[in-house]
Amino acid sequence: IHCSGWVSALTPLYLRRRYSDDPIFRDSKIVYALQPEKFEGTLDPRFAEKLRMSDFSEEDIAALGSDPVDFATLNRLAIDYADAVIQVTGDVDPVLVEYAKASGKPFLAYEGEEDRVDRYTEFYRSLLGEDDD
């Protein structure tokens, strides 16, 4: 499952914590794509409270911390629940790129547009344990 940018940042959390027993999603691989598009400011101050009201535990949302949720925090949450991360362009926030690399999860860095499709295909196959043959 490919989640692209901050607008999809809650998808990995939901798939791992709410739908992990669903046979459709149980064995899914989640790839979070870091995008350069961002929002300014913070989300509603009750963001974490609303997630708790949706039966997410404190442990589930611990990465949000106690401060208002900003762009970087939301992306870190997505990275935490994804299986792998892709850097879509060269102008992605370098702090998030470093966070993704430090997570120890498979990471595909942006290397330009040339051979992009081939690199993505190889990356996805590696997540599924497939050979190129």
N, CA, C and O atoms as CSV, one atom per row, in Angstrom:
chain,resi,resn,atom,element,x,y,z
A,1,ILE,N,N,0.863,-1.166,0.000
A,1,ILE,CA,C,0.000,0.000,0.000
A,1,ILE,C,C,0.903,1.221,0.000
A,1,ILE,O,O,1.743,1.389,0.884
A,2,HIS,N,N,0.724,2.059,-0.988
A,2,HIS,CA,C,1.567,3.242,-1.150
A,2,HIS,C,C,0.810,4.455,-0.605
A,2,HIS,O,O,-0.247,4.814,-1.124
A,3,CYS,N,N,1.345,5.078,0.431
A,3,CYS,CA,C,0.756,6.270,1.046
A,3,CYS,C,C,1.630,7.453,0.650
A,3,CYS,O,O,2.834,7.457,0.905
A,4,SER,N,N,1.018,8.455,0.027
A,4,SER,CA,C,1.791,9.540,-0.552
A,4,SER,C,C,1.570,10.870,0.153
A,4,SER,O,O,0.537,11.518,-0.016
A,5,GLY,N,N,2.559,11.262,0.947
A,5,GLY,CA,C,2.536,12.568,1.581
A,5,GLY,C,C,1.685,12.669,2.828
A,5,GLY,O,O,1.014,11.720,3.233
A,6,TRP,N,N,1.734,13.864,3.432
A,6,TRP,CA,C,1.112,14.077,4.739
A,6,TRP,C,C,-0.395,13.847,4.743
A,6,TRP,O,O,-0.954,13.508,5.787
A,7,VAL,N,N,-1.072,14.020,3.604
A,7,VAL,CA,C,-2.521,13.819,3.582
A,7,VAL,C,C,-2.898,12.361,3.825
A,7,VAL,O,O,-4.041,12.059,4.168
A,8,SER,N,N,-1.939,11.464,3.646
A,8,SER,CA,C,-2.190,10.042,3.893
A,8,SER,C,C,-1.469,9.538,5.139
A,8,SER,O,O,-1.389,8.330,5.362
A,9,ALA,N,N,-0.948,10.445,5.942
A,9,ALA,CA,C,-0.067,10.070,7.057
A,9,ALA,C,C,-0.726,9.214,8.129
A,9,ALA,O,O,-0.029,8.484,8.835
A,10,LEU,N,N,-2.022,9.279,8.272
A,10,LEU,CA,C,-2.688,8.436,9.282
A,10,LEU,C,C,-2.984,7.028,8.767
A,10,LEU,O,O,-3.313,6.139,9.552
A,11,THR,N,N,-2.870,6.824,7.472
A,11,THR,CA,C,-3.178,5.512,6.896
A,11,THR,C,C,-2.328,4.399,7.490
A,11,THR,O,O,-2.887,3.366,7.861
A,12,PRO,N,N,-1.002,4.545,7.605
A,12,PRO,CA,C,-0.225,3.452,8.213
A,12,PRO,C,C,-0.670,3.132,9.648
A,12,PRO,O,O,-0.733,1.963,10.030
A,13,LEU,N,N,-0.973,4.155,10.432
A,13,LEU,CA,C,-1.458,3.944,11.800
A,13,LEU,C,C,-2.755,3.141,11.783
A,13,LEU,O,O,-2.880,2.150,12.503
A,14,TYR,N,N,-3.704,3.553,10.979
A,14,TYR,CA,C,-4.992,2.846,10.907
A,14,TYR,C,C,-4.819,1.411,10.434
A,14,TYR,O,O,-5.412,0.493,11.002
A,15,LEU,N,N,-4.014,1.211,9.404
A,15,LEU,CA,C,-3.837,-0.143,8.889
A,15,LEU,C,C,-3.164,-1.051,9.912
A,15,LEU,O,O,-3.528,-2.221,10.025
A,16,ARG,N,N,-2.200,-0.540,10.651
A,16,ARG,CA,C,-1.482,-1.363,11.635
A,16,ARG,C,C,-2.271,-1.574,12.923
A,16,ARG,O,O,-2.196,-2.649,13.519
A,17,ARG,N,N,-3.008,-0.592,13.353
A,17,ARG,CA,C,-3.683,-0.696,14.651
A,17,ARG,C,C,-5.175,-1.020,14.569
A,17,ARG,O,O,-5.715,-1.639,15.486
A,18,ARG,N,N,-5.839,-0.621,13.512
A,18,ARG,CA,C,-7.283,-0.856,13.423
A,18,ARG,C,C,-7.630,-2.018,12.501
A,18,ARG,O,O,-8.652,-2.677,12.692
A,19,TYR,N,N,-6.790,-2.271,11.508
A,19,TYR,CA,C,-7.120,-3.270,10.493
A,19,TYR,C,C,-6.101,-4.395,10.400
A,19,TYR,O,O,-6.087,-5.118,9.404
A,20,SER,N,N,-5.260,-4.565,11.390
A,20,SER,CA,C,-4.192,-5.567,11.319
A,20,SER,C,C,-4.717,-7.000,11.272
A,20,SER,O,O,-4.030,-7.889,10.769
A,21,ASP,N,N,-5.918,-7.237,11.786
A,21,ASP,CA,C,-6.492,-8.582,11.752
A,21,ASP,C,C,-7.352,-8.838,10.521
A,21,ASP,O,O,-7.773,-9.970,10.282
A,22,ASP,N,N,-7.613,-7.808,9.751
A,22,ASP,CA,C,-8.410,-7.957,8.541
A,22,ASP,C,C,-7.589,-8.738,7.516
A,22,ASP,O,O,-6.475,-8.330,7.186
A,23,PRO,N,N,-8.117,-9.852,7.008
A,23,PRO,CA,C,-7.346,-10.669,6.068
A,23,PRO,C,C,-6.866,-9.899,4.838
A,23,PRO,O,O,-5.844,-10.257,4.251
A,24,ILE,N,N,-7.572,-8.869,4.446
A,24,ILE,CA,C,-7.171,-8.084,3.279
A,24,ILE,C,C,-5.872,-7.323,3.555
A,24,ILE,O,O,-5.039,-7.177,2.661
A,25,PHE,N,N,-5.697,-6.837,4.788
A,25,PHE,CA,C,-4.552,-5.988,5.111
A,25,PHE,C,C,-3.481,-6.664,5.963
A,25,PHE,O,O,-2.382,-6.130,6.111
A,26,ARG,N,N,-3.785,-7.816,6.515
A,26,ARG,CA,C,-2.889,-8.468,7.475
A,26,ARG,C,C,-1.448,-8.596,6.986
A,26,ARG,O,O,-0.516,-8.318,7.740
A,27,ASP,N,N,-1.258,-9.003,5.759
A,27,ASP,CA,C,0.086,-9.215,5.233
A,27,ASP,C,C,0.543,-8.107,4.289
A,27,ASP,O,O,1.514,-8.269,3.551
A,28,SER,N,N,-0.161,-6.992,4.320
A,28,SER,CA,C,0.185,-5.870,3.440
A,28,SER,C,C,1.492,-5.226,3.861
A,28,SER,O,O,1.851,-5.214,5.038
A,29,LYS,N,N,2.189,-4.695,2.881
A,29,LYS,CA,C,3.361,-3.867,3.121
A,29,LYS,C,C,2.929,-2.427,2.897
A,29,LYS,O,O,2.253,-2.120,1.915
A,30,ILE,N,N,3.317,-1.556,3.799
A,30,ILE,CA,C,2.955,-0.144,3.708
A,30,ILE,C,C,4.209,0.662,3.415
A,30,ILE,O,O,5.190,0.608,4.157
A,31,VAL,N,N,4.159,1.409,2.322
A,31,VAL,CA,C,5.267,2.280,1.941
A,31,VAL,C,C,4.774,3.717,2.068
A,31,VAL,O,O,3.751,4.089,1.493
A,32,TYR,N,N,5.512,4.514,2.824
A,32,TYR,CA,C,5.171,5.925,2.985
A,32,TYR,C,C,6.106,6.752,2.116
A,32,TYR,O,O,7.327,6.628,2.209
A,33,ALA,N,N,5.526,7.594,1.275
A,33,ALA,CA,C,6.306,8.428,0.364
A,33,ALA,C,C,6.422,9.838,0.928
A,33,ALA,O,O,5.425,10.548,1.058
A,34,LEU,N,N,7.634,10.232,1.257
A,34,LEU,CA,C,7.894,11.586,1.747
A,34,LEU,C,C,7.826,12.566,0.582
A,34,LEU,O,O,8.560,12.437,-0.398
A,35,GLN,N,N,6.947,13.532,0.703
A,35,GLN,CA,C,6.720,14.542,-0.327
A,35,GLN,C,C,7.202,15.907,0.173
A,35,GLN,O,O,7.260,16.133,1.381
A,36,PRO,N,N,7.546,16.815,-0.738
A,36,PRO,CA,C,7.983,18.144,-0.309
A,36,PRO,C,C,6.818,19.053,0.122
A,36,PRO,O,O,7.026,19.999,0.883
A,37,GLU,N,N,5.601,18.773,-0.357
A,37,GLU,CA,C,4.455,19.611,0.001
A,37,GLU,C,C,4.186,19.500,1.490
A,37,GLU,O,O,4.159,18.407,2.054
A,38,LYS,N,N,3.989,20.652,2.117
A,38,LYS,CA,C,3.753,20.657,3.560
A,38,LYS,C,C,2.685,21.666,3.909
A,38,LYS,O,O,2.274,22.482,3.084
A,39,PHE,N,N,2.245,21.591,5.148
A,39,PHE,CA,C,1.311,22.598,5.647
A,39,PHE,C,C,2.018,23.414,6.711
A,39,PHE,O,O,2.943,22.939,7.369
A,40,GLU,N,N,1.576,24.630,6.866
A,40,GLU,CA,C,2.140,25.522,7.876
A,40,GLU,C,C,1.331,25.395,9.167
A,40,GLU,O,O,0.157,25.026,9.142
A,41,GLY,N,N,1.963,25.699,10.275
A,41,GLY,CA,C,1.263,25.697,11.549
A,41,GLY,C,C,1.055,24.298,12.093
A,41,GLY,O,O,1.844,23.387,11.840
A,42,THR,N,N,-0.023,24.148,12.847
A,42,THR,CA,C,-0.318,22.875,13.505
A,42,THR,C,C,-1.763,22.471,13.257
A,42,THR,O,O,-2.599,23.281,12.856
A,43,LEU,N,N,-2.028,21.212,13.504
A,43,LEU,CA,C,-3.394,20.701,13.408
A,43,LEU,C,C,-4.172,21.104,14.657
A,43,LEU,O,O,-3.614,21.686,15.587
A,44,ASP,N,N,-5.437,20.794,14.666
A,44,ASP,CA,C,-6.304,21.085,15.806
A,44,ASP,C,C,-5.622,20.641,17.097
A,44,ASP,O,O,-5.096,19.529,17.155
A,45,PRO,N,N,-5.617,21.474,18.125
A,45,PRO,CA,C,-4.963,21.099,19.392
A,45,PRO,C,C,-5.512,19.809,20.001
A,45,PRO,O,O,-4.857,19.188,20.838
A,46,ARG,N,N,-6.708,19.408,19.583
A,46,ARG,CA,C,-7.329,18.185,20.114
A,46,ARG,C,C,-7.086,16.972,19.225
A,46,ARG,O,O,-7.768,15.956,19.358
A,47,PHE,N,N,-6.122,17.073,18.323
A,47,PHE,CA,C,-5.856,15.999,17.368
A,47,PHE,C,C,-5.607,14.658,18.072
A,47,PHE,O,O,-6.257,13.661,17.756
A,48,ALA,N,N,-4.684,14.636,19.008
A,48,ALA,CA,C,-4.374,13.387,19.733
A,48,ALA,C,C,-5.585,12.917,20.531
A,48,ALA,O,O,-5.866,11.720,20.594
A,49,GLU,N,N,-6.296,13.852,21.134
A,49,GLU,CA,C,-7.502,13.504,21.890
A,49,GLU,C,C,-8.526,12.824,20.981
A,49,GLU,O,O,-9.171,11.856,21.385
A,50,LYS,N,N,-8.673,13.320,19.781
A,50,LYS,CA,C,-9.620,12.724,18.832
A,50,LYS,C,C,-9.194,11.313,18.439
A,50,LYS,O,O,-10.045,10.440,18.268
A,51,LEU,N,N,-7.900,11.078,18.295
A,51,LEU,CA,C,-7.425,9.728,17.999
A,51,LEU,C,C,-7.694,8.790,19.182
A,51,LEU,O,O,-8.075,7.635,18.991
A,52,ARG,N,N,-7.494,9.296,20.399
A,52,ARG,CA,C,-7.807,8.473,21.583
A,52,ARG,C,C,-9.299,8.145,21.627
A,52,ARG,O,O,-9.678,7.042,22.021
A,53,MET,N,N,-10.138,9.083,21.232
A,53,MET,CA,C,-11.592,8.845,21.207
A,53,MET,C,C,-11.951,7.796,20.155
A,53,MET,O,O,-13.015,7.180,20.222
A,54,SER,N,N,-11.070,7.601,19.198
A,54,SER,CA,C,-11.260,6.566,18.178
A,54,SER,C,C,-10.593,5.256,18.594
A,54,SER,O,O,-10.324,4.386,17.766
A,55,ASP,N,N,-10.334,5.139,19.903
A,55,ASP,CA,C,-9.782,3.925,20.507
A,55,ASP,C,C,-8.323,3.634,20.182
A,55,ASP,O,O,-7.898,2.481,20.245
A,56,PHE,N,N,-7.553,4.656,19.839
A,56,PHE,CA,C,-6.112,4.467,19.747
A,56,PHE,C,C,-5.546,4.656,21.148
A,56,PHE,O,O,-5.966,5.545,21.890
A,57,SER,N,N,-4.593,3.811,21.494
A,57,SER,CA,C,-4.006,3.884,22.833
A,57,SER,C,C,-2.941,4.971,22.894
A,57,SER,O,O,-2.507,5.500,21.870
A,58,GLU,N,N,-2.532,5.289,24.115
A,58,GLU,CA,C,-1.431,6.247,24.295
A,58,GLU,C,C,-0.169,5.739,23.622
A,58,GLU,O,O,0.591,6.514,23.042
A,59,GLU,N,N,0.048,4.440,23.699
A,59,GLU,CA,C,1.219,3.847,23.050
A,59,GLU,C,C,1.144,4.012,21.532
A,59,GLU,O,O,2.148,4.307,20.885
A,60,ASP,N,N,-0.052,3.820,20.966
A,60,ASP,CA,C,-0.239,3.957,19.519
A,60,ASP,C,C,0.170,5.334,19.016
A,60,ASP,O,O,0.761,5.463,17.944
A,61,ILE,N,N,-0.147,6.352,19.789
A,61,ILE,CA,C,0.074,7.732,19.328
A,61,ILE,C,C,1.178,8.446,20.110
A,61,ILE,O,O,1.263,9.674,20.089
A,62,ALA,N,N,1.998,7.695,20.780
A,62,ALA,CA,C,3.070,8.288,21.596
A,62,ALA,C,C,3.967,9.216,20.780
A,62,ALA,O,O,4.461,10.218,21.298
A,63,ALA,N,N,4.178,8.888,19.512
A,63,ALA,CA,C,5.055,9.711,18.669
A,63,ALA,C,C,4.533,11.131,18.488
A,63,ALA,O,O,5.292,12.027,18.118
A,64,LEU,N,N,3.254,11.343,18.745
A,64,LEU,CA,C,2.699,12.688,18.596
A,64,LEU,C,C,3.164,13.614,19.707
A,64,LEU,O,O,3.172,14.834,19.542
A,65,GLY,N,N,3.546,13.046,20.824
A,65,GLY,CA,C,3.990,13.864,21.950
A,65,GLY,C,C,2.853,14.685,22.534
A,65,GLY,O,O,1.680,14.385,22.310
A,66,SER,N,N,3.199,15.704,23.272
A,66,SER,CA,C,2.176,16.520,23.935
A,66,SER,C,C,2.005,17.891,23.290
A,66,SER,O,O,1.075,18.623,23.628
A,67,ASP,N,N,2.891,18.241,22.367
A,67,ASP,CA,C,2.779,19.527,21.676
A,67,ASP,C,C,1.774,19.420,20.531
A,67,ASP,O,O,1.453,18.316,20.089
A,68,PRO,N,N,1.279,20.549,20.055
A,68,PRO,CA,C,0.389,20.506,18.881
A,68,PRO,C,C,1.094,19.805,17.716
A,68,PRO,O,O,2.306,19.931,17.544
A,69,VAL,N,N,0.327,19.074,16.931
A,69,VAL,CA,C,0.882,18.260,15.848
A,69,VAL,C,C,1.159,19.127,14.625
A,69,VAL,O,O,0.261,19.761,14.072
A,70,ASP,N,N,2.433,19.135,14.217
A,70,ASP,CA,C,2.827,19.881,13.028
A,70,ASP,C,C,3.153,18.904,11.891
A,70,ASP,O,O,3.001,17.691,12.031
A,71,PHE,N,N,3.592,19.450,10.792
A,71,PHE,CA,C,3.910,18.671,9.604
A,71,PHE,C,C,4.933,17.570,9.898
A,71,PHE,O,O,4.728,16.418,9.516
A,72,ALA,N,N,6.014,17.912,10.564
A,72,ALA,CA,C,7.074,16.939,10.833
A,72,ALA,C,C,6.584,15.817,11.753
A,72,ALA,O,O,6.894,14.646,11.532
A,73,THR,N,N,5.832,16.177,12.765
A,73,THR,CA,C,5.316,15.174,13.710
A,73,THR,C,C,4.393,14.192,13.003
A,73,THR,O,O,4.477,12.986,13.233
A,74,LEU,N,N,3.527,14.692,12.159
A,74,LEU,CA,C,2.597,13.834,11.431
A,74,LEU,C,C,3.358,12.879,10.510
A,74,LEU,O,O,2.998,11.706,10.402
A,75,ASN,N,N,4.395,13.367,9.855
A,75,ASN,CA,C,5.209,12.516,8.994
A,75,ASN,C,C,5.969,11.467,9.792
A,75,ASN,O,O,6.087,10.324,9.350
A,76,ARG,N,N,6.482,11.834,10.950
A,76,ARG,CA,C,7.199,10.856,11.785
A,76,ARG,C,C,6.258,9.728,12.210
A,76,ARG,O,O,6.662,8.566,12.249
A,77,LEU,N,N,5.007,10.064,12.527
A,77,LEU,CA,C,4.033,9.035,12.888
A,77,LEU,C,C,3.833,8.068,11.719
A,77,LEU,O,O,3.789,6.854,11.917
A,78,ALA,N,N,3.715,8.597,10.519
A,78,ALA,CA,C,3.544,7.748,9.342
A,78,ALA,C,C,4.752,6.839,9.141
A,78,ALA,O,O,4.599,5.651,8.858
A,79,ILE,N,N,5.933,7.388,9.286
A,79,ILE,CA,C,7.160,6.593,9.136
A,79,ILE,C,C,7.196,5.482,10.178
A,79,ILE,O,O,7.582,4.354,9.873
A,80,ASP,N,N,6.796,5.797,11.402
A,80,ASP,CA,C,6.814,4.799,12.476
A,80,ASP,C,C,5.962,3.578,12.152
A,80,ASP,O,O,6.321,2.460,12.520
A,81,TYR,N,N,4.842,3.778,11.471
A,81,TYR,CA,C,3.926,2.675,11.194
A,81,TYR,C,C,4.074,2.076,9.803
A,81,TYR,O,O,3.438,1.068,9.498
A,82,ALA,N,N,4.899,2.675,8.958
A,82,ALA,CA,C,5.130,2.134,7.619
A,82,ALA,C,C,6.180,1.023,7.680
A,82,ALA,O,O,6.937,0.912,8.644
A,83,ASP,N,N,6.204,0.215,6.637
A,83,ASP,CA,C,7.226,-0.830,6.522
A,83,ASP,C,C,8.455,-0.328,5.790
A,83,ASP,O,O,9.551,-0.862,5.962
A,84,ALA,N,N,8.273,0.699,4.974
A,84,ALA,CA,C,9.364,1.244,4.178
A,84,ALA,C,C,9.027,2.688,3.821
A,84,ALA,O,O,7.881,3.123,3.937
A,85,VAL,N,N,10.056,3.424,3.382
A,85,VAL,CA,C,9.878,4.845,3.072
A,85,VAL,C,C,10.581,5.173,1.760
A,85,VAL,O,O,11.673,4.682,1.475
A,86,ILE,N,N,9.921,6.022,0.968
A,86,ILE,CA,C,10.483,6.511,-0.285
A,86,ILE,C,C,10.593,8.025,-0.206
A,86,ILE,O,O,9.675,8.699,0.262
A,87,GLN,N,N,11.703,8.545,-0.658
A,87,GLN,CA,C,11.894,9.999,-0.795
A,87,GLN,C,C,11.553,10.339,-2.247
A,87,GLN,O,O,12.262,9.928,-3.165
A,88,VAL,N,N,10.477,11.084,-2.453
A,88,VAL,CA,C,9.951,11.313,-3.796
A,88,VAL,C,C,10.750,12.326,-4.609
A,88,VAL,O,O,10.891,12.171,-5.822
A,89,THR,N,N,11.268,13.351,-3.960
A,89,THR,CA,C,12.030,14.387,-4.657
A,89,THR,C,C,13.261,14.753,-3.832
A,89,THR,O,O,13.423,14.309,-2.696
A,90,GLY,N,N,14.103,15.555,-4.418
A,90,GLY,CA,C,15.306,15.983,-3.720
A,90,GLY,C,C,15.069,17.071,-2.695
A,90,GLY,O,O,15.949,17.352,-1.882
A,91,ASP,N,N,13.895,17.693,-2.715
A,91,ASP,CA,C,13.641,18.807,-1.797
A,91,ASP,C,C,12.728,18.451,-0.623
A,91,ASP,O,O,12.043,19.316,-0.077
A,92,VAL,N,N,12.724,17.177,-0.240
A,92,VAL,CA,C,12.002,16.735,0.956
A,92,VAL,C,C,12.770,17.231,2.177
A,92,VAL,O,O,13.999,17.301,2.156
A,93,ASP,N,N,12.050,17.571,3.231
A,93,ASP,CA,C,12.664,18.043,4.479
A,93,ASP,C,C,13.774,17.080,4.908
A,93,ASP,O,O,13.497,15.911,5.179
A,94,PRO,N,N,15.029,17.550,4.975
A,94,PRO,CA,C,16.151,16.662,5.320
A,94,PRO,C,C,16.031,16.038,6.711
A,94,PRO,O,O,16.560,14.951,6.944
A,95,VAL,N,N,15.355,16.697,7.619
A,95,VAL,CA,C,15.156,16.126,8.959
A,95,VAL,C,C,14.301,14.865,8.864
A,95,VAL,O,O,14.560,13.883,9.561
A,96,LEU,N,N,13.290,14.891,8.008
A,96,LEU,CA,C,12.440,13.713,7.826
A,96,LEU,C,C,13.184,12.595,7.093
A,96,LEU,O,O,12.994,11.417,7.395
A,97,VAL,N,N,14.015,12.961,6.147
A,97,VAL,CA,C,14.823,11.959,5.450
A,97,VAL,C,C,15.738,11.258,6.449
A,97,VAL,O,O,15.863,10.033,6.420
A,98,GLU,N,N,16.370,12.012,7.318
A,98,GLU,CA,C,17.247,11.413,8.328
A,98,GLU,C,C,16.460,10.551,9.309
A,98,GLU,O,O,16.934,9.493,9.723
A,99,TYR,N,N,15.259,10.996,9.685
A,99,TYR,CA,C,14.412,10.207,10.589
A,99,TYR,C,C,14.065,8.868,9.931
A,99,TYR,O,O,14.116,7.820,10.575
A,100,ALA,N,N,13.715,8.915,8.658
A,100,ALA,CA,C,13.377,7.683,7.937
A,100,ALA,C,C,14.578,6.742,7.872
A,100,ALA,O,O,14.448,5.542,8.111
A,101,LYS,N,N,15.737,7.292,7.551
A,101,LYS,CA,C,16.948,6.459,7.488
A,101,LYS,C,C,17.267,5.861,8.854
A,101,LYS,O,O,17.624,4.687,8.952
A,102,ALA,N,N,17.140,6.665,9.903
A,102,ALA,CA,C,17.450,6.200,11.262
A,102,ALA,C,C,16.459,5.149,11.752
A,102,ALA,O,O,16.757,4.411,12.691
A,103,SER,N,N,15.295,5.072,11.133
A,103,SER,CA,C,14.289,4.082,11.552
A,103,SER,C,C,14.750,2.662,11.287
A,103,SER,O,O,14.243,1.720,11.896
A,104,GLY,N,N,15.702,2.500,10.390
A,104,GLY,CA,C,16.186,1.163,10.042
A,104,GLY,C,C,15.304,0.444,9.041
A,104,GLY,O,O,15.573,-0.703,8.685
A,105,LYS,N,N,14.259,1.106,8.587
A,105,LYS,CA,C,13.350,0.503,7.609
A,105,LYS,C,C,13.937,0.678,6.215
A,105,LYS,O,O,14.737,1.585,5.981
A,106,PRO,N,N,13.539,-0.193,5.287
A,106,PRO,CA,C,14.011,0.012,3.918
A,106,PRO,C,C,13.683,1.435,3.468
A,106,PRO,O,O,12.581,1.939,3.686
A,107,PHE,N,N,14.667,2.065,2.836
A,107,PHE,CA,C,14.522,3.460,2.430
A,107,PHE,C,C,15.043,3.613,1.009
A,107,PHE,O,O,16.148,3.175,0.691
A,108,LEU,N,N,14.236,4.238,0.160
A,108,LEU,CA,C,14.650,4.519,-1.201
A,108,LEU,C,C,14.845,6.018,-1.330
A,108,LEU,O,O,13.882,6.784,-1.329
A,109,ALA,N,N,16.096,6.427,-1.440
A,109,ALA,CA,C,16.429,7.847,-1.573
A,109,ALA,C,C,16.143,8.324,-2.995
A,109,ALA,O,O,16.160,7.536,-3.942
A,110,TYR,N,N,15.885,9.594,-3.128
A,110,TYR,CA,C,15.678,10.200,-4.434
A,110,TYR,C,C,17.024,10.280,-5.158
A,110,TYR,O,O,18.006,10.788,-4.616
A,111,GLU,N,N,17.049,9.779,-6.370
A,111,GLU,CA,C,18.278,9.789,-7.167
A,111,GLU,C,C,18.032,10.383,-8.541
A,111,GLU,O,O,18.765,10.078,-9.481
A,112,GLY,N,N,17.025,11.216,-8.677
A,112,GLY,CA,C,16.705,11.801,-9.971
A,112,GLY,C,C,15.610,11.020,-10.669
A,112,GLY,O,O,15.141,9.989,-10.185
A,113,GLU,N,N,15.216,11.541,-11.823
A,113,GLU,CA,C,14.101,10.947,-12.563
A,113,GLU,C,C,14.516,9.777,-13.451
A,113,GLU,O,O,13.695,8.922,-13.782
A,114,GLU,N,N,15.775,9.744,-13.830
A,114,GLU,CA,C,16.233,8.676,-14.709
A,114,GLU,C,C,16.110,7.326,-14.008
A,114,GLU,O,O,16.555,7.161,-12.872
A,115,ASP,N,N,15.509,6.378,-14.688
A,115,ASP,CA,C,15.326,5.007,-14.171
A,115,ASP,C,C,14.464,4.948,-12.920
A,115,ASP,O,O,14.525,3.976,-12.167
A,116,ARG,N,N,13.671,5.971,-12.696
A,116,ARG,CA,C,12.835,6.021,-11.477
A,116,ARG,C,C,11.879,4.831,-11.386
A,116,ARG,O,O,11.759,4.209,-10.331
A,117,VAL,N,N,11.205,4.520,-12.482
A,117,VAL,CA,C,10.253,3.408,-12.477
A,117,VAL,C,C,10.963,2.106,-12.147
A,117,VAL,O,O,10.458,1.300,-11.366
A,118,ASP,N,N,12.119,1.900,-12.734
A,118,ASP,CA,C,12.877,0.668,-12.462
A,118,ASP,C,C,13.302,0.584,-10.998
A,118,ASP,O,O,13.227,-0.483,-10.388
A,119,ARG,N,N,13.751,1.715,-10.429
A,119,ARG,CA,C,14.164,1.724,-9.025
A,119,ARG,C,C,12.976,1.442,-8.098
A,119,ARG,O,O,13.106,0.691,-7.132
A,120,TYR,N,N,11.826,2.042,-8.392
A,120,TYR,CA,C,10.625,1.783,-7.588
A,120,TYR,C,C,10.225,0.311,-7.684
A,120,TYR,O,O,9.917,-0.326,-6.677
A,121,THR,N,N,10.234,-0.213,-8.894
A,121,THR,CA,C,9.861,-1.619,-9.094
A,121,THR,C,C,10.788,-2.535,-8.317
A,121,THR,O,O,10.328,-3.455,-7.641
A,122,GLU,N,N,12.077,-2.297,-8.406
A,122,GLU,CA,C,13.051,-3.108,-7.670
A,122,GLU,C,C,12.842,-2.980,-6.160
A,122,GLU,O,O,12.926,-3.970,-5.434
A,123,PHE,N,N,12.571,-1.771,-5.693
A,123,PHE,CA,C,12.337,-1.531,-4.265
A,123,PHE,C,C,11.118,-2.306,-3.784
A,123,PHE,O,O,11.178,-2.988,-2.761
A,124,TYR,N,N,10.017,-2.205,-4.512
A,124,TYR,CA,C,8.796,-2.925,-4.125
A,124,TYR,C,C,8.997,-4.428,-4.159
A,124,TYR,O,O,8.523,-5.139,-3.273
A,125,ARG,N,N,9.683,-4.909,-5.152
A,125,ARG,CA,C,9.955,-6.352,-5.225
A,125,ARG,C,C,10.790,-6.811,-4.047
A,125,ARG,O,O,10.567,-7.896,-3.508
A,126,SER,N,N,11.756,-5.988,-3.641
A,126,SER,CA,C,12.587,-6.369,-2.499
A,126,SER,C,C,11.754,-6.455,-1.221
A,126,SER,O,O,12.027,-7.288,-0.356
A,127,LEU,N,N,10.743,-5.599,-1.100
A,127,LEU,CA,C,9.873,-5.651,0.091
A,127,LEU,C,C,9.043,-6.928,0.121
A,127,LEU,O,O,8.704,-7.444,1.185
A,128,LEU,N,N,8.724,-7.423,-1.071
A,128,LEU,CA,C,7.900,-8.624,-1.170
A,128,LEU,C,C,8.744,-9.894,-1.254
A,128,LEU,O,O,8.214,-11.003,-1.312
A,129,GLY,N,N,10.068,-9.712,-1.259
A,129,GLY,CA,C,10.951,-10.865,-1.327
A,129,GLY,C,C,10.987,-11.498,-2.700
A,129,GLY,O,O,11.265,-12.690,-2.830
A,130,GLU,N,N,10.705,-10.703,-3.738
A,130,GLU,CA,C,10.691,-11.210,-5.103
A,130,GLU,C,C,12.018,-10.921,-5.793
A,130,GLU,O,O,12.688,-9.930,-5.501
A,131,ASP,N,N,12.379,-11.801,-6.707
A,131,ASP,CA,C,13.548,-11.569,-7.562
A,131,ASP,C,C,13.110,-10.795,-8.778
A,131,ASP,O,O,11.914,-10.649,-9.028
A,132,ASP,N,N,14.072,-10.293,-9.544
A,132,ASP,CA,C,13.768,-9.569,-10.770
A,132,ASP,C,C,13.389,-10.496,-11.900
A,132,ASP,O,O,12.901,-10.033,-12.932
A,133,ASP,N,N,13.594,-11.777,-11.743
A,133,ASP,CA,C,13.309,-12.745,-12.828
A,133,ASP,C,C,11.841,-12.927,-13.023
A,133,ASP,O,O,11.424,-13.699,-13.886
